[in-house]
Amino acid sequence: MALDINISHWAEAAHFPVLSTLTLVPLLTMLAICYADSLKRSLRIAFVGAGLNLLLSIYLLCVFNVNQEGIQLAENRDIFGLHYRVGLDGVNILFIPLTAILTLLALIYTLITRHIEDKGFIAALLGYQAVLIGAFSALNVMQFWLWCFVELAPVIYLTLHAGTGQHRQQLVARLVQYWGSGLVMTFIGFLVLGYGFSDTESSFDWLTLIKNNGHLHHHTLIFILLFYGFAIRMPLFPFHGWLPILAEQGTVASAAIFMVGLKLGIYAVIRFILPLVPLVAEQWADFVVVLGFISIFYGALLALMQINIRRLLAFAVLSHTGMLVIGLFSFNEHGLEGTILLSLTYGLATAGMLFSVGLIYERTRTAFIPRLGDLFDSNMTIGLLFLISALSTMVMPGTPGFDAAHLLIEGTIQQHGWLVAIAILIGNVFAAAFLLWVFQRVFIAHGKRAIQPYSSLHHSIFRERMIAITIIVLLIGTGFDTTPLLNFIDKKAASISKAYPKLEP
């Protein structure tokens, strides 16, 4: 079904093109860091740039009209023959502040772990932030693809120069293999999409495509190509083989921001598949839901079998992704809202667990669960951060995941029935089992090896508490009242959901 989407440009609400500014600030900061003549100056530049982007993202929330449908703060320019278009709606508005917050926390984390001495590492973090903001705000399909392609650069650099594993080059090869195939498939899918809606003209502008989606050719081919590429990014079973290795071998600081980057796959399905080829998505819905179920239980069972806490969290992400995909393919407002809110919750909560795991590694120099234990009394801040973050992914009451999962389950019941919803809840019980199990093994059970003495010279308790308090306050503060978040992503803001097919359960 074609849609006429209301568009309001940035000049109607803001004093400057805020989306382009949010992308340019970290890029300029990255360049300034590279050319800084001292480590101290590059450090100041990094925090100024990250802090400024956080303030800009708060300003973004203030000027966004939650009562207005369609695309807001739109920008449209032709640059060197390229059609540049960005904009916001209820689908992507909250991912940008989340990216800004986690980037600033990642910088604080690097102060604790002393990666801050590497100017290239800090510059790559800021570059990664620019890539994510650019991708989330892009309304040109090729512009979105280019940002996803460029994303490989900071991920590979951060992995090679700051990873903790011994086989980082093999990891990069695996990452290029998976992501490369996904990028190729997505590129071909976008080409077919852009050239397939008319015999006489072509366009890669999302607004043009969505207005003419009833005239698209090769719907099934477009769906298969795009879904294959996006499934790798989520990741969804069986396209997840790169994630456990990256979690084990990579760096925690970049992995925290990467938790938002993983949601690009979910976001891309909402933006570029469901509204553009909704009838084909309906035809393939049962197949996708089956993959979602396999991801939920396969990820949970594999997580229970892990002895490396980082790999365990990677399989937890796989399990959570299955739940999100089923919510998306429920084709209703509740499923969409629940999926978006739950994606945000998972991104923040998983980042919190990764930060806590990284700080544990700094103390013990190990990520193996059997070698850990009895850490809660001596590391209460880290323990509370892990526990609250884990409870949020378990969708416990008092966390934003509770309301999000309630909406997702309601949408699932409307479309797929009670049995599917009950199966999802059983999968969530498995998730609770392995996360509580790892918390008990790492923080409560008696340790099997002596922990290295804690040195305040190398670790800042104040900085650790800044990270922990920020994430815990965000999770609990939004958990008790998710209405402000839902106001951003409800049906009045998420106009794309109107293109969902009208299905019978």
C-alpha positions as CSV (number, residue, x, y, z in Angstrom):
1,M,0.0,0.0,0.0
2,A,1.5,3.3,-1.0
3,L,1.6,6.1,1.5
4,D,1.7,9.9,1.4
5,I,4.0,10.8,4.2
6,N,4.0,14.3,5.8
7,I,7.4,15.9,5.7
8,S,8.6,18.8,7.9
9,H,12.0,20.3,7.3
10,W,14.5,21.2,10.0
11,A,13.9,24.9,9.7
12,E,10.3,24.4,11.0
13,A,11.4,23.2,14.4
14,A,15.1,23.7,14.9
15,H,17.6,26.6,14.6
16,F,20.1,24.6,12.5
17,P,20.2,21.3,10.6
18,V,20.6,19.2,13.7
19,L,20.9,15.8,12.1
20,S,23.8,16.7,9.9
21,T,25.4,18.5,12.8
22,L,25.1,15.3,14.9
23,T,27.0,13.5,12.2
24,L,29.6,16.1,11.5
25,V,30.5,16.8,15.1
26,P,32.1,13.3,15.8
27,L,33.7,13.3,12.3
28,L,35.4,16.7,13.0
29,T,36.3,15.5,16.5
30,M,37.9,12.4,15.0
31,L,40.0,14.5,12.7
32,A,41.0,16.9,15.4
33,I,42.1,14.0,17.6
34,C,44.3,12.7,14.8
35,Y,46.0,16.0,14.4
36,A,46.3,16.9,18.1
37,D,49.9,17.5,19.2
38,S,49.5,15.9,22.6
39,L,47.6,13.1,24.3
40,K,46.1,15.4,26.9
41,R,44.7,17.7,24.2
42,S,43.3,14.8,22.2
43,L,41.6,13.5,25.3
44,R,39.9,16.9,25.9
45,I,38.8,17.1,22.3
46,A,37.2,13.7,22.5
47,F,35.2,14.4,25.6
48,V,34.2,17.8,24.3
49,G,33.0,16.3,21.1
50,A,31.1,13.4,22.8
51,G,29.6,15.8,25.3
52,L,28.5,18.2,22.6
53,N,26.8,15.4,20.7
54,L,25.0,14.2,23.8
55,L,23.6,17.8,24.3
56,L,22.6,17.9,20.6
57,S,20.8,14.6,21.0
58,I,18.9,16.0,24.0
59,Y,18.1,19.1,21.9
60,L,16.9,16.7,19.2
61,L,14.4,15.1,21.6
62,C,13.2,18.6,22.7
63,V,12.4,19.8,19.1
64,F,10.8,16.5,18.0
65,N,7.0,16.8,18.0
66,V,5.6,13.6,19.4
67,N,2.1,14.5,18.2
68,Q,3.1,14.9,14.5
69,E,3.0,12.1,12.1
70,G,5.5,11.6,9.3
71,I,9.2,12.6,8.9
72,Q,10.5,15.5,10.9
73,L,13.7,17.6,10.8
74,A,14.2,16.5,7.2
75,E,17.2,17.6,5.2
76,N,17.5,17.2,1.4
77,R,20.5,18.2,-0.6
78,D,22.4,17.2,-3.8
79,I,26.1,16.9,-3.0
80,F,28.4,16.1,-5.9
81,G,25.6,14.4,-7.7
82,L,24.5,12.4,-4.7
83,H,21.1,12.7,-3.2
84,Y,21.5,13.3,0.5
85,R,18.3,12.9,2.6
86,V,18.0,12.5,6.3
87,G,15.0,12.7,8.7
88,L,13.4,11.3,11.9
89,D,10.3,9.6,12.9
90,G,9.2,7.3,15.7
91,V,11.4,4.5,14.4
92,N,14.8,6.0,14.7
93,I,14.5,9.0,17.1
94,L,15.6,7.3,20.3
95,F,18.5,5.3,18.8
96,I,20.5,8.5,18.3
97,P,20.5,9.7,22.0
98,L,21.3,6.1,23.0
99,T,24.4,6.1,20.6
100,A,25.5,9.5,22.1
101,I,25.2,8.2,25.7
102,L,27.1,5.0,25.1
103,T,29.9,6.8,23.3
104,L,30.5,9.1,26.2
105,L,30.4,6.1,28.6
106,A,32.8,4.2,26.4
107,L,35.2,7.1,26.6
108,I,35.0,7.1,30.4
109,Y,35.6,3.3,30.3
110,T,38.7,3.8,28.3
111,L,40.0,6.1,31.0
112,I,39.7,3.3,33.4
113,T,41.3,0.7,31.2
114,R,44.0,3.1,29.9
115,H,43.2,2.6,26.2
116,I,42.9,6.4,26.2
117,E,46.6,6.5,25.5
118,D,45.9,5.4,21.9
119,K,44.7,8.4,19.9
120,G,43.7,6.1,17.1
121,F,41.4,4.1,19.4
122,I,39.6,7.2,20.6
123,A,39.3,8.6,17.1
124,A,37.8,5.3,15.9
125,L,35.2,5.4,18.7
126,L,34.1,8.9,17.6
127,G,34.1,7.8,13.9
128,Y,31.9,4.8,14.9
129,Q,29.4,7.2,16.5
130,A,29.2,9.3,13.3
131,V,28.6,6.1,11.2
132,L,25.7,5.0,13.5
133,I,24.0,8.4,13.6
134,G,24.4,8.7,9.8
135,A,22.9,5.3,9.2
136,F,20.0,5.7,11.6
137,S,19.0,9.0,10.1
138,A,19.5,8.2,6.4
139,L,16.4,8.2,4.2
140,N,18.2,7.3,1.0
141,V,18.8,3.5,0.6
142,M,22.2,3.9,-0.9
143,Q,23.2,6.5,1.7
144,F,22.3,3.9,4.3
145,W,24.3,1.2,2.6
146,L,27.3,3.4,2.4
147,W,27.3,4.1,6.1
148,C,27.0,0.3,6.7
149,F,29.9,-0.3,4.4
150,V,32.1,2.4,6.2
151,E,31.2,0.8,9.5
152,L,33.6,-2.0,8.8
153,A,36.6,0.4,9.1
154,P,36.2,1.4,12.8
155,V,35.1,-2.1,13.8
156,I,38.2,-3.7,12.2
157,Y,40.5,-1.0,13.6
158,L,39.2,-1.3,17.1
159,T,39.3,-5.1,17.0
160,L,42.9,-5.2,15.8
161,H,44.4,-2.5,18.0
162,A,42.4,-3.0,21.2
163,G,41.0,-6.5,21.2
164,T,41.9,-8.9,24.0
165,G,42.0,-12.1,22.0
166,Q,45.0,-13.9,20.5
167,H,43.3,-14.6,17.1
168,R,42.1,-11.1,16.1
169,Q,43.3,-11.4,12.5
170,Q,41.2,-14.6,12.1
171,L,38.3,-12.7,13.6
172,V,38.6,-9.9,11.1
173,A,38.7,-12.4,8.2
174,R,35.5,-14.0,9.6
175,L,33.9,-10.6,10.0
176,V,34.7,-9.5,6.5
177,Q,33.3,-12.8,5.2
178,Y,30.0,-12.5,6.9
179,W,29.5,-8.7,6.6
180,G,30.9,-8.7,3.1
181,S,28.3,-11.2,1.9
182,G,25.6,-9.3,3.7
183,L,26.7,-6.0,2.2
184,V,26.8,-7.5,-1.3
185,M,23.3,-8.9,-1.0
186,T,22.0,-5.7,0.4
187,F,23.6,-3.7,-2.3
188,I,22.1,-5.8,-5.0
189,G,18.7,-5.6,-3.2
190,F,18.8,-1.9,-3.1
191,L,19.8,-1.7,-6.8
192,V,16.8,-3.9,-7.7
193,L,14.7,-1.7,-5.4
194,G,15.8,1.6,-6.9
195,Y,15.6,0.5,-10.5
196,G,12.5,-1.7,-10.1
197,F,9.6,0.7,-9.4
198,S,9.4,2.1,-12.9
199,D,10.5,1.2,-16.4
200,T,11.5,4.8,-17.3
201,E,13.0,6.2,-14.1
202,S,14.9,5.2,-11.0
203,S,15.2,6.5,-7.4
204,F,16.9,5.4,-4.2
205,D,15.0,8.0,-2.1
206,W,13.0,6.2,0.6
207,L,10.1,8.6,0.4
208,T,9.8,8.2,-3.4
209,L,10.0,4.4,-3.1
210,I,7.4,4.2,-0.4
211,K,5.0,6.3,-2.4
212,N,5.5,4.0,-5.4
213,N,5.8,0.6,-3.6
214,G,2.7,-0.6,-5.4
215,H,4.6,-0.4,-8.7
216,L,7.7,-2.2,-7.6
217,H,8.9,-5.2,-9.6
218,H,10.7,-8.3,-8.3
219,H,9.2,-8.1,-4.8
220,T,10.3,-11.5,-3.7
221,L,13.9,-11.0,-4.9
222,I,14.1,-7.7,-3.1
223,F,12.8,-9.3,0.2
224,I,15.2,-12.2,0.0
225,L,18.3,-10.0,-0.8
226,L,17.5,-7.4,1.9
227,F,16.5,-9.8,4.6
228,Y,19.6,-11.9,4.1
229,G,21.8,-8.9,4.6
230,F,19.9,-7.5,7.5
231,A,19.7,-10.9,9.2
232,I,23.5,-11.0,9.4
233,R,23.5,-7.6,11.1
234,M,20.9,-8.4,13.7
235,P,22.2,-11.2,14.0
236,L,19.6,-14.0,13.4
237,F,20.1,-17.7,13.3
238,P,21.9,-19.1,11.2
239,F,23.7,-15.9,10.2
240,H,25.3,-15.3,13.7
241,G,28.6,-17.1,13.4
242,W,30.7,-13.9,13.6
243,L,29.2,-12.5,16.8
244,P,30.5,-14.9,19.5
245,I,34.0,-14.6,18.1
246,L,33.9,-10.8,18.0
247,A,32.5,-10.7,21.6
248,E,35.4,-13.0,22.8
249,Q,38.2,-11.4,20.8
250,G,37.2,-7.8,20.6
251,T,37.3,-4.8,22.9
252,V,34.6,-4.1,25.4
253,A,34.5,-0.3,24.8
254,S,33.7,-0.6,21.2
255,A,31.4,-3.6,21.8
256,A,29.2,-1.4,24.1
257,I,28.5,1.0,21.2
258,F,28.3,-2.0,18.9
259,M,25.2,-3.1,20.8
260,V,23.4,-0.2,19.2
261,G,25.0,-1.0,15.9
262,L,23.5,-4.4,16.0
263,K,20.0,-2.8,16.1
264,L,20.7,-1.4,12.6
265,G,19.5,-4.8,11.4
266,I,16.2,-4.6,13.2
267,Y,15.8,-0.9,12.2
268,A,16.5,-1.7,8.5
269,V,13.8,-4.3,8.4
270,I,11.3,-1.8,9.8
271,R,12.5,1.0,7.4
272,F,13.3,-0.8,4.2
273,I,11.4,-4.1,4.1
274,L,8.1,-4.0,5.9
275,P,6.7,-0.8,4.3
276,L,8.2,-1.4,0.8
277,V,7.4,-5.0,0.2
278,P,4.7,-5.8,2.8
279,L,2.8,-8.5,0.9
280,V,6.0,-10.5,0.3
281,A,6.9,-10.1,4.0
282,E,3.5,-11.5,4.8
283,Q,4.1,-14.5,2.6
284,W,7.5,-15.2,4.3
285,A,6.4,-14.4,7.8
286,D,6.0,-18.0,8.9
287,F,9.5,-18.8,7.7
288,V,11.0,-15.8,9.6
289,V,9.1,-16.6,12.7
290,V,10.5,-20.1,12.7
291,L,14.0,-18.6,12.4
292,G,13.1,-16.4,15.3
293,F,12.1,-19.4,17.5
294,I,15.3,-21.2,16.6
295,S,17.3,-18.1,17.6
296,I,15.5,-17.8,20.9
297,F,16.1,-21.4,22.1
298,Y,19.3,-22.1,20.3
299,G,20.9,-18.9,21.7
300,A,19.6,-19.6,25.2
301,L,20.9,-23.2,25.2
302,L,24.3,-22.3,23.8
303,A,24.5,-19.5,26.4
304,L,24.0,-22.1,29.2
305,M,26.9,-24.1,27.8
306,Q,29.5,-21.3,27.7
307,I,32.4,-20.9,30.1
308,N,33.5,-17.6,28.6
309,I,31.2,-14.8,29.9
310,R,31.7,-12.8,26.7
311,R,30.6,-15.6,24.4
312,L,27.6,-16.1,26.8
313,L,26.5,-12.5,26.3
314,A,26.9,-13.0,22.5
315,F,24.5,-15.9,22.5
316,A,22.2,-14.0,24.8
317,V,22.0,-11.3,22.0
318,L,21.1,-14.1,19.5
319,S,18.3,-15.3,21.8
320,H,16.9,-11.7,22.2
321,T,17.0,-11.1,18.5
322,G,14.7,-14.0,17.9
323,M,12.1,-12.4,20.1
324,L,12.5,-9.0,18.4
325,V,12.0,-10.6,14.9
326,I,8.8,-12.3,15.9
327,G,7.5,-9.0,17.2
328,L,8.3,-7.3,13.9
329,F,6.5,-9.9,11.9
330,S,3.4,-9.6,13.9
331,F,2.4,-6.7,11.5
332,N,0.6,-4.6,14.1
333,E,1.2,-1.4,16.2
334,H,1.8,-3.3,19.4
335,G,4.4,-5.6,17.9
336,L,6.2,-2.6,16.3
337,E,6.2,-0.4,19.4
338,G,7.3,-3.4,21.6
339,T,10.1,-4.3,19.3
340,I,11.5,-0.8,19.1
341,L,11.4,-0.2,22.8
342,L,12.8,-3.6,23.5
343,S,15.6,-3.0,21.1
344,L,16.5,0.1,23.0
345,T,16.4,-1.7,26.3
346,Y,18.5,-4.6,25.0
347,G,21.1,-2.2,23.6
348,L,21.5,-0.3,26.8
349,A,21.3,-3.3,29.2
350,T,23.7,-5.4,27.1
351,A,26.1,-2.5,27.0
352,G,25.9,-2.4,30.8
353,M,26.7,-6.1,31.2
354,L,29.6,-5.7,28.8
355,F,31.0,-2.7,30.8
356,S,30.8,-4.8,33.9
357,V,32.4,-7.8,32.3
358,G,35.2,-5.5,31.0
359,L,35.9,-4.2,34.4
360,I,36.0,-7.7,35.8
361,Y,38.6,-8.6,33.2
362,E,40.7,-5.6,34.2
363,R,40.8,-7.0,37.7
364,T,41.2,-10.7,37.1
365,R,42.6,-10.8,33.5
366,T,40.2,-13.6,32.7
367,A,36.7,-13.9,31.2
368,F,36.3,-17.6,32.1
369,I,33.4,-18.2,34.4
370,P,35.0,-21.2,36.3
371,R,37.9,-19.0,37.3
372,L,35.8,-16.3,38.8
373,G,33.7,-16.0,41.9
374,D,33.0,-14.1,45.1
375,L,33.3,-10.7,43.5
376,F,30.2,-9.0,44.8
377,D,31.5,-7.8,48.2
378,S,34.7,-6.3,46.8
379,N,33.1,-5.0,43.6
380,M,29.5,-4.1,44.5
381,T,29.2,-1.3,41.9
382,I,30.1,-3.7,39.1
383,G,27.9,-6.4,40.5
384,L,24.9,-4.1,40.7
385,L,25.5,-2.9,37.2
386,F,25.5,-6.4,35.9
387,L,22.4,-7.5,37.9
388,I,20.2,-4.5,37.0
389,S,21.2,-4.8,33.3
390,A,20.5,-8.5,33.4
391,L,17.1,-8.0,35.0
392,S,16.3,-5.5,32.2
393,T,17.0,-8.1,29.5
394,M,14.8,-10.5,31.5
395,V,12.0,-8.0,31.1
396,M,11.4,-7.8,34.9
397,P,8.9,-5.3,36.3
398,G,10.5,-1.9,37.0
399,T,12.6,-2.0,33.9
400,P,11.6,-0.6,30.4
401,G,11.8,-4.2,29.0
402,F,8.7,-5.1,31.0
403,D,6.4,-2.8,29.2
404,A,8.2,-3.4,25.9
405,A,7.8,-7.2,26.2
406,H,4.1,-6.7,27.2
407,L,3.5,-4.8,24.0
408,L,5.4,-7.3,21.9
409,I,3.6,-10.3,23.4
410,E,0.2,-8.6,22.9
411,G,1.1,-8.0,19.3
412,T,2.2,-11.6,18.9
413,I,-1.1,-12.9,20.4
414,Q,-3.1,-10.7,18.0
415,Q,-1.3,-12.2,15.0
416,H,0.1,-15.6,15.9
417,G,-2.0,-16.7,18.9
418,W,-1.4,-17.8,22.4
419,L,0.9,-20.7,21.7
420,V,3.5,-18.6,20.0
421,A,3.4,-16.0,22.8
422,I,3.8,-18.7,25.4
423,A,6.8,-20.2,23.6
424,I,8.4,-16.7,23.6
425,L,7.8,-16.4,27.3
426,I,9.4,-19.8,27.8
427,G,12.4,-18.7,25.9
428,N,12.6,-15.6,28.2
429,V,12.7,-18.0,31.2
430,F,15.7,-19.6,29.6
431,A,17.3,-16.2,29.3
432,A,16.7,-15.5,33.0
433,A,18.2,-18.8,33.8
434,F,21.5,-18.3,32.2
435,L,21.9,-14.7,33.2
436,L,21.1,-15.4,36.9
437,W,23.4,-18.5,36.7
438,V,26.3,-16.4,35.5
439,F,25.7,-13.7,38.1
440,Q,25.7,-16.4,40.8
441,R,28.9,-18.0,39.5
442,V,30.8,-14.7,39.0
443,F,29.7,-12.6,42.0
444,I,28.2,-14.9,44.7
445,A,29.9,-18.3,44.5
446,H,33.2,-19.0,46.1
447,G,36.1,-18.2,43.8
448,K,38.4,-20.9,42.6
449,R,41.4,-18.7,42.1
450,A,42.9,-15.7,43.9
451,I,41.8,-12.4,42.4
452,Q,44.5,-9.9,41.7
453,P,44.6,-7.1,44.3
454,Y,42.6,-4.0,43.5
455,S,44.7,-0.9,42.9
456,S,43.1,2.5,42.9
457,L,46.1,3.8,40.9
458,H,45.0,1.9,37.9
459,H,41.2,1.9,38.5
460,S,39.0,4.8,39.3
461,I,36.1,3.9,41.5
462,F,34.5,7.3,40.7
463,R,34.6,6.6,37.0
464,E,33.2,3.1,37.4
465,R,30.4,4.5,39.5
466,M,29.7,7.1,36.8
467,I,29.1,4.4,34.3
468,A,27.1,2.2,36.6
469,I,24.9,5.0,38.0
470,T,24.2,6.4,34.5
471,I,23.0,3.0,33.1
472,I,21.1,2.0,36.2
473,V,19.3,5.3,36.4
474,L,18.4,5.2,32.8
475,L,17.1,1.6,33.1
476,I,15.2,2.0,36.3
477,G,14.1,5.6,35.6
478,T,12.5,4.8,32.3
479,G,11.3,1.4,33.6
480,F,8.8,2.8,36.1
481,D,7.2,5.0,33.5
482,T,7.8,4.2,29.8
483,T,5.1,6.6,28.7
484,P,7.7,9.3,27.6
485,L,9.5,6.8,25.5
486,L,6.3,5.4,24.0
487,N,5.2,8.9,23.1
488,F,8.1,9.1,20.7
489,I,7.5,5.7,19.0
490,D,3.7,5.3,19.0
491,K,1.6,5.2,15.9
492,K,1.4,9.0,15.6
493,A,5.1,9.2,15.2
494,A,5.9,5.9,13.4
495,S,4.0,6.6,10.2
496,I,5.8,3.8,8.4
497,S,3.7,1.3,10.3
498,K,0.7,2.3,8.2
499,A,2.1,0.4,5.3
500,Y,1.8,-2.9,7.2
501,P,-0.5,-5.4,5.5
502,K,-3.9,-5.9,7.1
503,L,-3.6,-9.5,8.1
504,E,-6.0,-11.9,9.8
505,P,-4.6,-13.9,12.7
